[in-house]
Amino acid sequence: MTRLSGHTPLGLAWIIALTASLAVLFIGEVLGQTPCVLCWFQRAFMFPLAIVLGLGLWWQDPRVGRYGVALALGGAAVALYHIGLYVGLIPEAIQPCTATGPSCTDDNQVVFGIPIPLMALVAFTMIGMLSAISLKEKQT
């Protein structure tokens, strides 16, 4: 198995964060799908990841991965909660989405047959793991 070395893990994490950020902007601005409350919270973690990881690569900061791990953990926690609502593990009575806004559990939460919260959880998990690998690589 090939080991990731140098800036490769951080570069991959940045590409995932940038792609996810651009994808949700496309879904919202081009496709016109209004994000629910939990989607906004997930965006609040994903958008800074694209900027922070990109700047860390640009400035060749060997410790920027720690910010990637922290933001990815926060975003993954929100995405996991959102998935719990979506699949019905969390009771509807404690849903943060209001009757006047988009639902956290409607069909509007599906793109290409995949729930958006699941895509977000996968992206945050990959970013967190790659950021952690970049930190470990700097220590060896």
Phi, psi and omega in degrees: 000135182279132177275143173279132181224167179065225181269003184302310181300318180292322177297318177295319178299319179294319179297318178296315180296318180294316179297316179296318180296314179293325180295316181289330174294320177297314180300318182281314188273322182270312180279346176075021180272116181286128180286148176281177182301314181292328176296323177296318178296320178295321177296325180297337175267325185284316183301313178297329178301316180298322181284311185295314180293322177297316178292323177298321176292316181300314182273000181054047179279113184289347183250010183294340179301332180294327176287325176297317179296313183297313180292323180293322177296316178297314179295321179295324178296316179294318180296321179295318176298318180296320177296320177302319176293316185299317182272355175092013177285332179256130183301146181297336183296338181250024176286135181282346183280139185266169179290337182273343180253181178293149181283150176280348188232006182287178175291346177289355178267014182238130175230127182056033178079003181244130178298135180302318179299328178291318177299319180295317179298317178297316180296313180297321179296314180296318179297315179299315180294315180295323177295319178295319177298321180295327178288319180295321180298325181290334183277335183276000000 
